[in-house]
């Protein structure tokens, strides 16, 4: 297809690739609200069923890096179609799974197919839009990236509440097939470079480093961290593989990832920033949904709807930020967004399950708006100083950073929540004895809560666990508020495109 053909079909191509990335990102959160139902249906523990989420994220993180090579070696259009088709097939198989093992395996393979969709979509958007419209193009791309995770809990909550949790894996078929048709008909073919050879050494070392690091985070709490030989071995292997990958990247004639990417100050800073922000985006949803269901006793549908304002705020901020960037320094816009995001985390850290729905939605709307103010200018500035031939590889690295950040965010908040609940439970329970009533002065209540009786001990344990979970959730959100600090510092190192060296 000629350049004129690309311009003529630009809107259709944009709609097709955005629909594809929406389907892929929707899948990352649509099953969050359904996890408790999966747990009961598949007879799994809370830790085991969490692998339904993390297995897909880990596979995506490992397989994102070779996306640029695959697009160059086999052609972007061909790779796009194979990955999208495989992703949709594995989504169907996930919905048909009869055991937790089958479901996790299907999600793992689905993550492998879906890993290339985001970088291919971003590279396509950068290619089909001229420089003057790149901010608008990245705003559209960011909406596609973020709309899925924010709409996932709402759609998943409705399907789980009204029908069955298995339907959350089938809902992507309709838009996914439309995207596949649009890509097949309108996306131009890019000549394949059949002479390219795959760097297996670089891929293996990077994949092992990421995979072992994720296993450390996911299994550390259960294995009691570095008292376990398994955790020590996984951490050692991860560190060693990462070291070998870095040495190989800077010494090899044909490295797996070009060192020139990380020599660009804006791009390198953007990688760290997107990792920090991604760790907050998905982890916030994975914490708030069970918080509302288990502690606030929200129905599954209402817990999903409660998350909707974040998405609305983000989509509005994306286009506001692209307009503001014409008049103000992008760094100032990002600073305002980061400070607002940190403030919303601290506000959420003061919540109890009695928080009103209006207060909750107002804070989540502000949080979503803050994310939009950060992500659009950050993406534009990260690629503004990057050479054109490095953009496909840069898109893959940025997607890799996004996936790693999401996986780390989920893992860290999960194990800190579990550990904090145990510690807080012990601290509260230490002050409850038969000689110190939980409710002094209330004879009936004091009798019912007598820790010397079996019934009283059970009721007290339930109350203490409830309060310990509230405190632990609050501690997690205080921890997430700290993630805005590194991006704020990195703003000092970003350079505006016109002043870049």
matplotlib code that plots the C-alpha trace (Angstrom):
import matplotlib.pyplot as plt

x = [0.0, 1.4, 1.8, -1.3, -3.2, -2.0, -3.2, -6.6, -7.2, -5.5, -8.7, -9.7, -6.2, -6.2, -9.6, -8.5, -5.2, -6.9, -9.6, -6.9, -5.0, -8.3, -9.1, -5.6, -5.7, -9.3, -8.3, -5.8, -8.4, -11.8, -11.3, -10.2, -13.8, -14.4, -11.4, -13.4, -15.9, -13.1, -11.6, -14.8, -15.6, -12.1, -11.4, -8.3, -6.8, -6.6, -2.8, -3.3, -6.1, -4.0, -1.9, -4.7, -3.7, 0.1, 0.7, -0.5, 1.5, 4.7, 4.4, 3.7, 6.7, 9.0, 7.7, 7.4, 11.1, 11.3, 8.3, 10.3, 12.6, 9.6, 7.9, 11.1, 11.8, 8.3, 6.5, 4.5, 1.1, 1.7, 2.9, 0.0, -2.5, -0.9, -0.6, -4.2, -5.7, -3.7, -4.8, -8.5, -8.2, -6.5, -9.2, -11.8, -9.8, -9.5, -13.3, -13.6, -11.0, -12.1, -9.3, -7.1, -4.0, -5.7, -6.8, -3.3, -1.7, -4.2, -3.6, 0.2, 0.0, -2.5, -0.1, 2.6, 0.4, -0.8, 2.7, 3.5, 0.1, 1.0, 4.4, 3.1, 0.2, 2.4, 4.9, 2.1, 0.6, 4.0, 4.5, 1.1, 0.9, 3.3, 5.3, 2.9, 0.1, 2.2, 0.9, -2.7, -1.7, -0.1, -3.2, -5.4, -2.9, -2.9, -6.7, -6.6, -4.0, -5.9, -9.6, -9.4, -8.1, -10.6, -13.6, -12.5, -13.9, -17.3, -17.8, -16.4, -18.6, -21.8, -21.0, -20.1, -23.1, -25.7, -24.4, -21.1, -17.5, -16.5, -18.1, -15.4, -13.1, -15.6, -16.6, -13.4, -14.3, -16.6, -14.3, -11.2, -12.5, -13.5, -9.9, -8.5, -10.6, -9.5, -5.8, -6.0, -7.7, -6.2, -2.9, -0.1, 2.5, 6.0, 8.7, 10.2, 13.9, 14.5, 18.2, 17.8, 18.9, 17.4, 19.7, 18.8, 21.4, 20.1, 16.5, 17.2, 19.1, 16.5, 13.6, 15.2, 16.0, 12.4, 10.8, 12.9, 12.4, 8.7, 8.8, 10.7, 8.0, 5.1, 6.5, 8.5, 5.8, 4.7, 8.4, 9.4, 11.7, 15.4, 15.1, 14.1, 16.7, 14.2, 14.0, 17.7, 18.3, 15.7, 17.0, 20.6, 19.7, 17.7, 20.6, 23.1, 21.0, 20.4, 24.1, 24.9, 22.2, 23.6, 27.2, 26.1, 24.0, 27.0, 29.7, 28.0, 28.1, 24.4, 22.8, 19.2, 18.4, 20.2, 22.3, 21.4, 17.9, 19.3, 21.7, 18.8, 18.0, 14.4, 13.7, 15.6, 13.8, 10.5, 11.1, 11.5, 8.5, 6.2, 7.3, 6.4, 3.0, 2.1, 2.7, 0.1, -2.5, -3.2, -2.3, -4.9, -7.6, -6.5, -6.6, -9.8, -12.1, -11.5, -11.5, -15.0, -16.3, -14.9, -14.8, -17.4, -19.7, -20.3, -22.1, -19.8, -21.4, -21.3, -17.6, -16.8, -18.9, -17.1, -13.9, -15.4, -14.6, -10.9, -11.3, -13.5, -11.0, -8.1, -9.7, -10.7, -7.2, -5.5, -7.0, -6.7, -3.0, -2.4, -4.0, -2.1, 1.2, 0.8, 1.0, 2.8, 6.0, 5.1, 7.2, 5.0, 1.9, 3.4, 4.5, 0.9, -0.4, 2.1, 1.5, -2.3, -1.8, 0.2, -2.4, -5.2, -3.3, -2.9, -6.6, -7.5, -5.1, -7.5, -10.6, -12.7, -15.4, -17.9, -16.6, -19.5, -19.8, -19.6, -16.3, -14.9, -15.9, -14.7, -11.2, -11.0, -12.0, -9.2, -6.8, -7.7, -7.4, -3.9, -2.8, -3.9, -2.0, 1.2, 1.0, 0.3, 3.2, 5.5, 5.0, 5.5, 8.7, 10.1, 10.0, 10.5, 14.3, 14.5, 15.8, 13.1, 14.8, 14.8, 11.0, 9.8, 12.4, 11.6, 7.9, 8.7, 11.0, 8.4, 5.7, 8.2, 8.6, 4.8, 4.3, 7.1, 5.8, 2.3, 3.5, 5.8, 2.9, 0.5, 3.1, 4.4, 1.0, -0.2, 2.6, 2.8, -1.0, -0.7, 2.3, 0.8, -2.4, -0.6, 1.5, -1.4, -3.6, -1.0, -0.5, -4.3, -4.8, -2.0, -4.1, -7.2, -7.3, -10.1, -9.1, -9.5, -12.8, -13.2, -16.3, -16.0, -19.3, -21.5, -22.3, -24.0, -21.4, -18.6, -20.1, -20.4, -16.8, -15.3, -12.0, -12.1, -15.0, -14.9, -17.7, -16.3, -12.7, -14.1, -16.0, -13.1, -10.8, -13.2, -13.4, -9.7, -9.0, -11.5, -9.8, -6.3, -7.3, -8.5, -5.2, -3.2, -5.0, -4.4, -0.7, -0.5, -1.9, 0.6, 3.3, 1.9, 1.9, 5.7, 5.9, 5.4, 8.7, 11.1, 9.1, 9.1, 12.9, 13.3, 11.4, 14.5, 16.4, 13.9, 14.6, 12.0, 12.2, 13.4, 16.3, 17.3, 20.9]
y = [0.0, 3.4, 6.4, 7.9, 4.8, 4.9, 8.5, 7.7, 4.7, 6.3, 6.4, 2.8, 1.6, 3.6, 2.2, -1.4, -1.3, 0.6, -2.1, -4.8, -3.1, -2.5, -6.2, -7.1, -4.6, -5.3, -8.9, -7.8, -6.6, -8.1, -11.2, -9.3, -9.1, -12.8, -14.2, -15.0, -16.9, -18.7, -19.6, -21.4, -23.0, -24.4, -25.2, -23.0, -20.8, -17.0, -17.2, -20.0, -18.2, -15.0, -16.8, -16.3, -12.7, -12.9, -15.8, -13.7, -10.6, -12.6, -14.2, -10.8, -9.3, -12.0, -12.1, -8.3, -7.8, -9.8, -8.1, -5.6, -8.4, -10.5, -7.6, -6.9, -10.6, -11.7, -8.4, -6.3, -7.2, -10.9, -10.9, -8.6, -11.0, -14.2, -12.7, -11.3, -14.6, -16.6, -14.3, -14.7, -18.5, -18.8, -16.6, -19.1, -22.0, -20.1, -19.8, -23.6, -24.6, -27.2, -26.9, -24.2, -25.7, -25.6, -22.0, -20.9, -22.6, -21.0, -17.6, -18.1, -18.8, -16.0, -13.6, -14.8, -14.1, -10.7, -9.4, -8.1, -6.3, -3.1, -2.4, -3.2, -0.9, 1.9, 1.6, 1.7, 4.8, 6.5, 5.6, 6.6, 10.0, 13.0, 14.6, 17.5, 15.1, 12.7, 14.1, 13.4, 10.0, 9.1, 10.4, 8.0, 5.1, 5.9, 5.8, 2.4, 1.2, 2.6, 2.2, -1.6, -1.9, 0.7, -0.8, -4.4, -4.5, -3.0, -5.5, -8.4, -7.5, -7.4, -10.7, -12.5, -11.1, -11.6, -14.8, -16.7, -15.9, -17.9, -15.3, -12.8, -14.7, -14.8, -11.1, -10.1, -12.2, -9.7, -6.7, -8.9, -10.3, -6.9, -5.7, -8.8, -8.0, -4.4, -5.2, -7.9, -5.5, -2.1, -2.4, -2.0, -4.7, -3.9, -5.8, -8.6, -8.7, -12.5, -12.2, -11.2, -13.7, -14.1, -13.4, -16.4, -15.6, -12.1, -13.3, -16.3, -14.2, -11.4, -13.9, -15.8, -12.6, -11.4, -14.8, -15.6, -12.2, -12.6, -16.0, -14.4, -11.8, -14.3, -17.1, -15.2, -14.7, -18.4, -19.6, -17.1, -15.2, -15.7, -18.4, -20.6, -22.3, -21.9, -18.1, -17.7, -19.8, -17.9, -14.5, -15.5, -16.8, -13.6, -11.3, -13.4, -13.5, -9.7, -9.1, -11.3, -9.6, -6.1, -7.2, -8.8, -5.8, -3.4, -5.7, -7.7, -6.6, -7.4, -7.2, -8.3, -4.7, -1.7, 0.2, 3.4, 3.2, 3.7, 6.4, 8.6, 10.5, 11.1, 7.5, 6.0, 8.3, 7.4, 3.7, 4.1, 6.4, 4.1, 1.2, 3.1, 4.3, 0.9, -0.7, 1.7, 1.4, -2.3, -2.8, -0.2, -2.1, -5.4, -4.0, -1.9, -4.5, -7.1, -4.4, -3.3, -6.8, -8.4, -5.5, -3.1, -5.9, -4.4, -6.7, -7.8, -5.5, -2.4, -3.0, -2.9, 0.2, 2.0, 1.7, 3.4, 7.0, 6.3, 5.5, 8.5, 10.8, 9.3, 9.6, 13.2, 14.1, 12.5, 15.1, 17.9, 17.1, 17.2, 20.6, 21.9, 20.7, 23.4, 26.2, 24.8, 22.8, 19.1, 18.6, 20.9, 19.1, 15.8, 17.2, 18.3, 14.9, 13.0, 15.2, 14.8, 11.0, 10.8, 12.9, 10.5, 7.5, 9.2, 10.0, 6.4, 5.3, 7.0, 5.2, 2.7, 0.5, 3.1, 5.6, 7.0, 6.1, 9.8, 10.4, 7.2, 8.0, 11.6, 10.5, 7.8, 10.4, 12.7, 9.8, 8.8, 12.4, 12.7, 9.5, 10.9, 14.2, 12.1, 9.4, 11.3, 13.9, 11.2, 9.0, 11.9, 13.1, 9.6, 9.1, 12.8, 12.4, 8.8, 8.1, 6.8, 3.4, 2.8, 3.4, -0.2, -1.5, 1.4, 0.6, -3.0, -1.9, 0.5, -2.3, -4.5, -1.9, -1.5, -5.3, -5.6, -2.7, -4.2, -7.6, -6.1, -3.9, -6.8, -9.0, -6.4, -5.2, -8.8, -10.0, -6.8, -7.0, -10.6, -9.8, -6.6, -8.4, -11.1, -8.5, -6.2, -9.1, -10.2, -6.6, -6.2, -9.6, -9.1, -6.6, -8.8, -11.1, -12.4, -9.6, -6.9, -6.9, -5.8, -3.7, -2.7, -1.7, -3.7, -6.9, -8.8, -7.9, -8.6, -12.1, -12.8, -11.7, -13.5, -14.9, -17.7, -19.3, -21.0, -18.8, -15.6, -16.4, -17.0, -13.8, -11.8, -13.4, -12.4, -8.8, -8.5, -9.9, -7.4, -4.5, -5.8, -6.0, -2.4, -1.2, -3.4, -2.1, 1.5, 0.6, -0.7, 2.6, 4.6, 2.5, 3.1, 6.8, 6.6, 5.4, 9.0, 10.1, 8.5, 10.0, 13.4, 13.3, 12.1, 15.1, 17.1, 15.0, 15.3, 17.7, 19.3, 18.1, 21.4, 21.5, 17.8, 17.1]
z = [0.0, -0.9, 1.5, 0.0, 0.8, 4.3, 4.7, 3.0, 5.4, 8.5, 10.5, 9.7, 10.6, 13.8, 14.8, 14.0, 16.0, 18.8, 19.0, 19.1, 21.9, 23.8, 23.6, 24.9, 27.8, 28.7, 29.3, 31.9, 34.4, 33.3, 35.4, 38.6, 39.9, 39.0, 40.9, 44.1, 41.9, 40.1, 43.4, 44.6, 41.2, 40.8, 44.4, 44.7, 47.4, 47.0, 46.3, 43.6, 41.8, 41.7, 39.1, 36.6, 36.5, 37.0, 34.6, 31.7, 32.9, 33.3, 29.8, 28.3, 30.0, 28.7, 25.1, 24.6, 24.0, 20.8, 19.2, 17.3, 15.8, 14.8, 13.1, 11.1, 10.3, 9.3, 8.6, 11.0, 9.4, 9.5, 13.1, 14.2, 12.7, 14.1, 17.6, 17.6, 16.3, 18.8, 21.6, 20.7, 20.5, 23.9, 25.3, 24.2, 25.7, 28.9, 29.2, 28.5, 31.1, 33.6, 36.1, 37.6, 35.9, 32.5, 33.0, 34.1, 31.1, 28.7, 30.3, 30.0, 26.3, 25.8, 27.4, 25.0, 22.0, 23.3, 24.3, 20.8, 20.3, 22.3, 20.7, 17.2, 17.7, 19.1, 16.2, 13.7, 15.2, 15.2, 11.5, 10.1, 11.7, 10.9, 13.7, 14.1, 15.0, 17.1, 20.4, 19.3, 18.0, 21.4, 23.2, 21.1, 21.8, 25.5, 25.6, 24.0, 26.5, 29.5, 28.6, 28.7, 32.3, 33.5, 31.8, 32.6, 36.2, 35.0, 32.2, 34.2, 37.2, 35.0, 33.3, 36.5, 38.4, 35.6, 34.0, 34.8, 35.3, 32.2, 30.0, 30.8, 28.5, 25.6, 25.5, 23.7, 20.6, 18.9, 19.0, 18.5, 15.3, 14.0, 14.7, 13.0, 9.9, 9.8, 10.2, 7.5, 5.0, 5.7, 7.5, 4.8, 4.5, 5.6, 3.7, 5.8, 6.4, 6.1, 6.6, 10.3, 12.8, 16.3, 19.3, 21.4, 24.1, 24.7, 24.7, 27.1, 29.6, 29.6, 29.8, 32.7, 34.6, 34.3, 35.0, 38.0, 39.5, 39.2, 40.9, 43.8, 44.2, 43.8, 46.0, 48.5, 51.0, 50.9, 51.2, 53.9, 51.6, 51.9, 54.5, 51.5, 49.3, 46.4, 46.7, 47.1, 43.9, 41.9, 43.1, 42.3, 38.9, 38.1, 39.1, 37.2, 34.0, 34.2, 34.6, 31.6, 29.5, 30.2, 29.5, 26.3, 25.2, 25.5, 24.1, 21.3, 17.7, 17.3, 20.7, 21.5, 22.4, 21.0, 23.6, 21.7, 23.3, 26.8, 25.8, 24.9, 28.1, 27.5, 26.5, 29.4, 31.9, 30.3, 30.8, 34.5, 34.7, 32.8, 35.1, 38.2, 36.8, 35.5, 38.9, 40.4, 37.6, 37.7, 41.4, 42.4, 40.7, 42.0, 45.6, 45.4, 43.9, 46.6, 49.2, 48.2, 47.8, 51.0, 53.4, 52.0, 51.0, 47.6, 45.0, 42.3, 39.7, 41.9, 42.8, 39.1, 38.4, 41.3, 39.3, 36.2, 37.1, 36.8, 33.1, 32.4, 34.1, 32.2, 28.8, 29.4, 30.6, 27.6, 25.2, 27.7, 28.1, 24.3, 24.2, 27.2, 25.8, 23.0, 25.6, 28.7, 29.4, 29.3, 32.4, 34.4, 33.2, 34.3, 37.7, 38.4, 37.4, 39.6, 42.6, 42.2, 41.9, 45.1, 46.9, 45.8, 47.1, 50.5, 50.5, 49.7, 52.5, 55.0, 53.8, 55.8, 54.2, 55.4, 52.8, 50.7, 47.1, 46.1, 47.9, 46.4, 42.9, 43.2, 44.3, 41.7, 39.0, 40.2, 40.1, 36.6, 35.4, 37.0, 35.2, 31.9, 32.5, 33.0, 30.4, 27.3, 27.6, 28.9, 25.9, 23.5, 25.2, 25.4, 21.6, 20.6, 20.7, 19.5, 16.0, 13.6, 13.1, 16.8, 17.3, 16.8, 19.3, 21.6, 21.6, 22.5, 25.4, 26.7, 26.6, 28.4, 31.1, 31.3, 31.8, 34.3, 36.3, 36.3, 37.4, 40.1, 41.4, 41.7, 43.4, 45.8, 47.0, 47.3, 49.6, 51.6, 52.1, 53.4, 55.6, 57.0, 57.8, 59.8, 61.7, 62.4, 63.5, 66.0, 67.3, 67.9, 69.3, 71.8, 73.7, 73.9, 77.0, 79.3, 81.7, 79.0, 77.3, 73.7, 74.6, 78.3, 79.9, 77.5, 79.5, 76.7, 74.1, 76.6, 77.2, 73.5, 72.9, 75.8, 74.4, 77.0, 75.2, 71.8, 70.3, 71.8, 70.5, 67.0, 66.9, 68.2, 65.7, 62.9, 64.2, 64.6, 61.1, 59.6, 61.3, 60.4, 56.7, 56.7, 58.2, 55.8, 52.7, 54.0, 54.4, 50.8, 49.4, 51.4, 49.9, 46.4, 47.0, 47.1, 43.5, 42.3, 43.8, 41.2, 38.2, 39.9, 40.2, 36.6, 35.3, 36.0, 33.4, 30.6, 27.8, 25.5, 21.9, 20.6, 23.0, 22.9, 22.1]

ax = plt.figure().add_subplot(projection="3d")
ax.plot(x, y, z, "-o")
ax.set_aspect("equal")
plt.show()
